[in-house]
Amino acid sequence: MEKALASNLLQLASAYGAATSLSDSTIGRLCAADGRFFSRIRDGATFTVKKYDEVIAWFSRQWPEGAEWPADVPRPVIIPEAAE
């Protein structure tokens, strides 16, 4: 399962980078506060489910207009925060 989740994150980073011309390190800093986040995943590093959820939610909220979300990566439904 972890390999599938890692694959999802790497696919999103690749597609997002292609759509925005941002590097993996910049995307990692933006979505995970870690410029080496994606290179570590490629090297086999693990991550928590919480971090996965945070990163995939970030991608969903920040996804570029007109860019196609990878078809085999489930996209989370982001519920807007309630106005106070």
Helices and strands as residue ranges (DSSP letters): H 2-20, H 24-32, H 37-42, H 49-62
